[in-house]
């Protein structure tokens, strides 16, 4: 028997601690979505394939229509992140939930919310961070292999959830240029780096601008690394120069 894809619809045997947690949450929200906490716990309990949920009140988000408003009374936006243990994700750097799952979540919540609330269930906005710098390697390190490994290390540092046992994505947060520089300089193959630039791209059409620190542009944004191949690392070699005023021995 072979199973090339992840299962769906199944659950493990419930442990006593999980049972008491589920009962306590049920007594609190009573299978009704009123507070933000209620929406999040209802979705997490009903859909085990969802790892994290963020509920935003008075927020109207419909990317298909180009709508994003954080001052929209009566609108509620649910943003989900799938379980990263699913190995058949199309892009681990940008873990999207399927449209079918989003429709199921919306149908499930529509039966439990107020008739005056307008619900939107969407994927988050993934905003890419990309680096560009010049690199001088320590002697004894292969240039091609070291740059390839360094690009992977930067990608893992910016998006640890894309790798095994690497954490989970989170909303908000910042990426500081100084922290990235310190991380890169601590790599075994790096002698020094120059002209370091940190770019932030909100979407495909937005320009890239070098910044000292970057953060998500909205409450539904998650900062992720650009693909490893997109990081621009230019190798340079150290050129030893003679000090001024010192004549070369060959001229004497």
Residue pairs with C-beta under 8 A, 6 or more apart in sequence:
5 88
6 85
6 86
6 87
6 88
8 49
11 48
14 22
22 45
25 41
25 45
28 37
28 38
28 41
29 35
29 37
29 38
29 41
29 42
31 42
31 112
32 38
32 112
32 113
33 39
33 42
33 109
33 112
33 113
34 114
36 55
36 56
36 57
39 53
39 55
39 76
39 78
39 109
39 113
40 53
40 54
40 55
42 108
42 109
42 112
43 50
43 53
43 78
43 80
43 105
43 108
43 109
44 50
44 53
46 105
46 108
47 101
47 104
47 105
47 108
48 83
49 82
49 83
49 86
49 101
50 80
50 81
50 82
50 83
50 97
50 101
50 105
51 81
51 82
51 83
51 84
51 168
52 80
52 81
52 168
52 169
52 170
53 78
53 79
53 80
53 81
54 78
54 79
54 80
54 124
54 171
54 219
54 220
55 76
55 77
55 78
55 79
56 70
56 76
56 77
56 78
56 79
56 219
56 220
57 76
58 70
58 71
58 72
58 73
58 74
58 75
58 76
59 69
59 70
59 72
59 75
59 76
59 77
59 120
59 219
59 220
60 67
60 68
60 69
60 72
60 75
60 77
60 118
60 120
61 67
61 68
61 69
61 77
61 79
61 120
61 122
61 220
62 68
62 120
62 122
63 122
63 125
68 218
68 220
69 75
70 218
70 219
74 116
74 117
74 118
75 117
75 118
75 120
76 113
76 117
76 118
76 119
76 120
77 120
77 121
77 122
77 220
78 105
78 106
78 109
78 119
78 120
78 121
78 122
79 122
79 123
79 124
79 171
79 220
80 97
80 101
80 102
80 105
80 121
80 123
80 124
81 95
81 97
81 124
81 168
81 169
81 222
82 89
82 95
82 96
82 97
82 101
84 92
84 95
84 161
84 168
89 95
89 96
90 96
92 159
92 161
92 162
92 163
93 126
93 155
93 159
93 162
93 224
93 225
93 227
94 126
94 224
95 161
95 169
96 123
97 123
102 121
102 122
102 123
103 121
105 121
106 119
106 121
109 119
109 121
110 119
113 119
122 220
124 171
124 220
124 221
124 222
125 202
125 203
125 216
125 217
125 218
125 220
125 221
125 222
126 221
126 222
126 224
127 200
127 201
127 202
127 203
127 216
127 217
127 221
127 222
127 223
127 224
128 200
128 201
128 224
128 225
128 226
128 230
129 158
129 175
129 198
129 199
129 200
129 201
129 214
129 223
129 224
129 225
129 226
130 198
130 199
130 201
130 208
130 225
130 226
130 230
130 231
130 232
131 154
131 180
131 196
131 197
131 198
131 199
131 231
131 232
131 233
132 195
132 196
132 197
132 199
132 231
132 232
132 233
132 234
133 184
133 193
133 194
133 195
133 196
133 197
133 232
133 233
133 234
134 193
134 194
134 195
134 233
134 234
134 235
134 236
135 147
135 150
135 190
135 193
135 233
135 234
135 235
135 236
136 190
136 191
136 192
136 193
136 194
136 235
136 236
136 237
136 238
137 143
137 146
137 189
137 190
137 191
137 235
138 188
138 189
138 190
138 191
141 189
143 235
146 189
147 233
147 235
148 228
149 189
150 184
150 187
150 189
150 190
150 233
151 228
151 229
151 231
151 233
152 228
153 183
153 187
154 180
154 183
154 184
154 225
154 228
154 231
155 162
155 225
155 226
155 227
155 228
155 231
156 162
156 163
156 166
157 180
157 183
157 225
158 175
158 223
158 224
158 225
159 169
159 224
159 225
160 166
160 167
161 167
161 168
161 169
162 225
169 222
169 224
170 222
171 216
171 219
171 220
171 221
171 222
172 215
172 216
172 219
173 215
173 216
173 223
174 213
174 214
174 215
174 223
175 198
175 213
175 214
175 215
175 223
176 212
176 213
177 196
177 198
177 211
177 212
177 213
178 212
180 196
180 198
181 193
181 196
184 190
184 193
184 196
185 192
185 193
191 238
194 236
197 210
198 210
198 211
198 212
198 214
199 208
199 209
199 210
199 211
200 208
200 209
200 211
200 214
201 208
201 226
202 217
202 221
214 223
215 223
216 222
216 223
242 248
